[in-house]
Amino acid sequence: MIRIHSKRATGHYRAGVHHGPTPFIWRDDAFTPEQLRILQKDPQLVVEKVENPAPVNTPSKTDNGTDQGQAPTGGEEGKVALEEAETSAKKGKKKDK
């Protein structure tokens, strides 16, 4: 897994993704090898390979149902993301009934 965060408080875009100041854990296949090289060379980002990350909140789908591939590493931002994902999922189930 790959942990990435921006050194900038406002975040930083690279490889088609906004990387915020809060670290996120990405699956190993979330980026192509070329994208990973670009991310690692970017001085505005901290990119780390992590073997056994601490437990994370892992909302696996965005509101539109697509796989986002990232998981907040916890903390308040991760808690909010998980709550939003759960609320969205509950709303979707109610609409299906």
N, C-alpha and C positions, 0 to 999 in steps of 0.2 A: 504494500500500500504506500501511497505517497501523500505526505502532509505538506500543504502549501498555504502560505499567507503572505499578505503584502506588508511591506515596511511602512507604507503610507496609510494614514488614518482613513483616507477616503477610498482606499483600495486601488487596484491596478488591473487593467485589462491585458490579457496575453493568452494566446492560443484559443481565441474566441470565447473566453470566459472572464467574468469579473472575479478577481481574487480579493477578498476583503481582508481586513486586519486580523480577523479571528481565524485561526488555523482550521482548515478543512482536510478531511481524509478522503482521498480519491482511490478508487480501485486501480490496480496496476494497468488495466487496459483502457483507462479513461482517456489517455493521450497516446498519440502515435510516438514512435521513437524520436522522430524529428521535433515534434512539439515538446516532448520532454527535454530534449537538449536545449531548445530555445528557452523554456521555463527556467532551467537550471542556470543558464547564462545571464538571465535578467537580473540586474543589480537591485531592482525594486521588490524582488520576491525572495522568500525563504522557502526552499524546496528541500525536503528531507525524505529519504526512504525509511519507512518504519516497518519493522517485521511484525511486532505484536502490539498494535496500538491499544490504548486504554479503551474500555467500552465506550461506544459512541451512540448517539441518537442517529438512526438511519432512515429518515424518510426516503423511500426508494423511488417515489413517483412525484412529479410536479403536479400542479393543479390541472394541467391539460392531459395528464396520464402518461407523459413521456418519462423515460428513465433519465434522471438527472445525473446519476453517477457519483454524487458527492454526499458526504455525511458530515454534519456539524460535529465538532469535537466535544461538544458539551457546553457548559456554561450557560449564561442567560440566552445568548443568541441561539444555541442549539435547542434549548428548552422551548423557545418561541417557535422555531422552525418545526419541531416535532408536534407541538400543539396545533399549529396551523395545518400541518399535514393530516393529523387525526381529525380535526374539524372538517376539513375539506372532504375526507373520505366518508365521514358520517353523512354529510350533506348529499354526497353522490349516491349513497345507499338509499336515502330517503326518497330521492328523485326516481330511483329505479322501481320503487314499490307502487 
